[in-house]
Amino acid sequence: MRRVSLYSSSSDPSRRRPAREADGREATATVAAAVEAGAPPLPSSPPGPASAATPAGAPPGSAPPPSPVPTAGSRLRRSWRKHPHALTLAAGLLTLLLALFAYHRLVPAPRVVADEHIEKLVLRTIERKALAAPTAHAFRVIAPSVVRVRGYGEAHKGKGRGKAADEALSIGSGVVIVDRGVILTSLHVVAGAPRLKVTFADGLESDAELVGARPDQDLAVIQAATIPDDLVAATMRSSSDLALGQPVAAVGFPFDVGLTVTEGVVSGLGREFRTPGGRMPLRDLIQFDAAVNPGSSGGPLITMDGEVVGIVTGILNPTDEGFFVGIGFAVPIESAAGAAGLSPF
């Protein structure tokens, strides 16, 4: 029996022709036959990648379409991917420049003011609003509550009435502590005077009577018979927190020349003072250096807020003269209010 090989000669790898080579030979044979028949040869396409780039359905030998031109947006996107931090910084700087430009366009330039204009503005301000010192403020607060106190002798009726009855035996000051007409003053101002008169800040004059006394503090309480409709009582303040060097002011009628305010400081605390002819010394007094003189006794010693911390009672003078030499004394308001049977606060 004849043996048959399992593989045919066509499947023998050694006998195979490459498909591309066979196709080339077939194409060449076809072209040669066409030339012999007198037909024009077909246009050949360039080998290699160019023929592969020809789109499907395009006629053989046509040129490939041009590459798309990159746009500004695509360039910006590529730049952003390559340099994100630099572009962020550039955008921030551009925003800042635009903001500065808008600010200078919207905000007007500062106006240059001439010296003459500044001077006019200053003068106008001073005219409209006067500059007030602390003492001036304190005086305005206390002034409506300060009264002048005069002591007179007995009034004579009928014939023989002389000037003595109309002349004041004593002159001093006082301060309203209750708006019903209750007034604090010094005892030596009203002691021994049969008749008392007080004059209020608005000019109203009224008779008054002694309703209380405290000789150990040289204090007296008097009640006015007639009072103004808008009478204002002073505000009292504890003297326990006074300090040496603290500004104070004394308000009264020294020498009966009119309502007067003087400024000074607290120069001592807890002082003792004996009045001329006094039987017992006054203790625990406030010492101050605001000028006071005869007629100031009974007036208030006030803080720069216009609050009463004491009642002026006397002055120290080593000579026999009765004028001020730099040291005055006031009874603390706690003792003064106690003389009237009132709580001072």
Solvent accessible surface area in square Angstrom, and as a share of the most:
residue,aa,sasa,rsa
1,M,239,1.06
2,R,214,0.78
3,R,226,0.83
4,V,130,0.74
5,S,86,0.55
6,L,168,0.84
7,Y,167,0.63
8,S,69,0.45
9,S,61,0.39
10,S,92,0.60
11,S,43,0.28
12,D,47,0.24
13,P,101,0.63
14,S,98,0.63
15,R,163,0.60
16,R,155,0.57
17,R,151,0.55
18,P,79,0.50
19,A,77,0.60
20,R,211,0.77
21,E,72,0.32
22,A,20,0.16
23,D,87,0.45
24,G,37,0.35
25,R,131,0.48
26,E,112,0.50
27,A,56,0.44
28,T,92,0.54
29,A,63,0.49
30,T,91,0.53
31,V,71,0.41
32,A,49,0.38
33,A,61,0.48
34,A,34,0.26
35,V,85,0.49
36,E,153,0.69
37,A,89,0.69
38,G,67,0.64
39,A,47,0.37
40,P,112,0.71
41,P,95,0.60
42,L,151,0.75
43,P,107,0.67
44,S,107,0.69
45,S,57,0.37
46,P,77,0.49
47,P,125,0.79
48,G,43,0.41
49,P,117,0.74
50,A,52,0.40
51,S,44,0.28
52,A,86,0.67
53,A,59,0.46
54,T,39,0.23
55,P,64,0.40
56,A,109,0.84
57,G,88,0.85
58,A,33,0.26
59,P,90,0.57
60,P,114,0.72
61,G,55,0.53
62,S,40,0.26
63,A,91,0.70
64,P,72,0.45
65,P,94,0.59
66,P,127,0.80
67,S,99,0.64
68,P,128,0.80
69,V,125,0.72
70,P,61,0.39
71,T,88,0.51
72,A,78,0.60
73,G,34,0.33
74,S,22,0.14
75,R,129,0.47
76,L,111,0.55
77,R,142,0.52
78,R,97,0.35
79,S,44,0.28
80,W,128,0.45
81,R,164,0.60
82,K,147,0.62
83,H,109,0.49
84,P,52,0.33
85,H,157,0.70
86,A,61,0.47
87,L,50,0.25
88,T,82,0.48
89,L,118,0.59
90,A,55,0.42
91,A,56,0.44
92,G,42,0.40
93,L,96,0.48
94,L,107,0.53
95,T,87,0.51
96,L,98,0.49
97,L,112,0.56
98,L,110,0.55
99,A,58,0.45
100,L,85,0.42
101,F,124,0.51
102,A,43,0.34
103,Y,121,0.46
104,H,132,0.59
105,R,173,0.63
106,L,145,0.72
107,V,67,0.38
108,P,115,0.72
109,A,89,0.69
110,P,125,0.79
111,R,194,0.71
112,V,142,0.82
113,V,58,0.33
114,A,57,0.44
115,D,113,0.59
116,E,114,0.51
117,H,75,0.34
118,I,85,0.43
119,E,105,0.47
120,K,124,0.53
121,L,76,0.38
122,V,76,0.44
123,L,96,0.48
124,R,111,0.41
125,T,85,0.50
126,I,85,0.43
127,E,143,0.64
128,R,194,0.71
129,K,153,0.65
130,A,83,0.64
131,L,158,0.78
132,A,63,0.49
133,A,58,0.45
134,P,88,0.55
135,T,17,0.10
136,A,39,0.31
137,H,83,0.37
138,A,0,0.00
139,F,53,0.22
140,R,141,0.52
141,V,67,0.39
142,I,1,0.01
143,A,18,0.14
144,P,57,0.36
145,S,1,0.01
146,V,2,0.01
147,V,0,0.00
148,R,49,0.18
149,V,0,0.00
150,R,48,0.18
151,G,0,0.00
152,Y,21,0.08
153,G,12,0.12
154,E,111,0.50
155,A,50,0.39
156,H,106,0.47
157,K,192,0.81
158,G,65,0.62
159,K,203,0.86
160,G,75,0.72
161,R,136,0.50
162,G,39,0.38
163,K,163,0.69
164,A,78,0.60
165,A,4,0.03
166,D,85,0.44
167,E,103,0.46
168,A,37,0.29
169,L,113,0.56
170,S,30,0.19
171,I,63,0.32
172,G,0,0.00
173,S,0,0.00
174,G,0,0.00
175,V,0,0.00
176,V,0,0.00
177,I,12,0.06
178,V,24,0.14
179,D,80,0.42
180,R,162,0.59
181,G,0,0.00
182,V,19,0.11
183,I,0,0.00
184,L,0,0.00
185,T,0,0.00
186,S,0,0.00
187,L,29,0.14
188,H,93,0.42
189,V,5,0.03
190,V,4,0.02
191,A,61,0.47
192,G,79,0.76
193,A,17,0.13
194,P,70,0.44
195,R,67,0.25
196,L,11,0.06
197,K,51,0.21
198,V,0,0.00
199,T,22,0.13
200,F,8,0.03
201,A,62,0.48
202,D,99,0.51
203,G,52,0.50
204,L,60,0.30
205,E,90,0.40
206,S,6,0.04
207,D,78,0.41
208,A,14,0.11
209,E,108,0.49
210,L,85,0.42
211,V,87,0.50
212,G,21,0.20
213,A,52,0.41
214,R,83,0.30
215,P,91,0.57
216,D,57,0.30
217,Q,25,0.11
218,D,13,0.06
219,L,0,0.00
220,A,0,0.00
221,V,6,0.03
222,I,0,0.00
223,Q,52,0.23
224,A,5,0.04
225,A,84,0.65
226,T,70,0.41
227,I,60,0.31
228,P,14,0.09
229,D,159,0.82
230,D,112,0.58
231,L,22,0.11
232,V,76,0.44
233,A,35,0.27
234,A,13,0.10
235,T,79,0.46
236,M,30,0.13
237,R,66,0.24
238,S,33,0.21
239,S,17,0.11
240,S,100,0.65
241,D,84,0.43
242,L,11,0.06
243,A,55,0.43
244,L,120,0.60
245,G,46,0.44
246,Q,40,0.18
247,P,61,0.38
248,V,0,0.00
249,A,0,0.00
250,A,5,0.04
251,V,2,0.01
252,G,3,0.03
253,F,21,0.09
254,P,18,0.11
255,F,121,0.50
256,D,38,0.19
257,V,114,0.65
258,G,22,0.21
259,L,63,0.31
260,T,43,0.25
261,V,50,0.29
262,T,35,0.20
263,E,107,0.48
264,G,11,0.11
265,V,55,0.31
266,V,1,0.00
267,S,41,0.26
268,G,1,0.01
269,L,73,0.37
270,G,52,0.50
271,R,98,0.36
272,E,106,0.47
273,F,17,0.07
274,R,130,0.47
275,T,35,0.20
276,P,132,0.83
277,G,84,0.81
278,G,25,0.24
279,R,230,0.84
280,M,102,0.45
281,P,18,0.11
282,L,6,0.03
283,R,142,0.52
284,D,93,0.48
285,L,1,0.00
286,I,4,0.02
287,Q,23,0.10
288,F,0,0.00
289,D,59,0.30
290,A,0,0.00
291,A,44,0.34
292,V,4,0.02
293,N,33,0.17
294,P,63,0.40
295,G,7,0.07
296,S,8,0.05
297,S,15,0.10
298,G,0,0.00
299,G,0,0.00
300,P,0,0.00
301,L,0,0.00
302,I,0,0.00
303,T,3,0.02
304,M,35,0.16
305,D,82,0.43
306,G,1,0.01
307,E,45,0.20
308,V,1,0.01
309,V,0,0.00
310,G,0,0.00
311,I,1,0.00
312,V,3,0.02
313,T,2,0.01
314,G,13,0.13
315,I,36,0.18
316,L,73,0.36
317,N,24,0.12
318,P,122,0.77
319,T,79,0.46
320,D,155,0.80
321,E,99,0.44
322,G,43,0.42
323,F,101,0.42
324,F,37,0.15
325,V,79,0.46
326,G,27,0.26
327,I,55,0.28
328,G,0,0.00
329,F,8,0.03
330,A,0,0.00
331,V,0,0.00
332,P,14,0.09
333,I,0,0.00
334,E,60,0.27
335,S,28,0.18
336,A,0,0.00
337,A,0,0.00
338,G,38,0.37
339,A,19,0.15
340,A,26,0.20
341,G,69,0.67
342,L,65,0.32
343,S,88,0.56
344,P,23,0.14
345,F,133,0.56
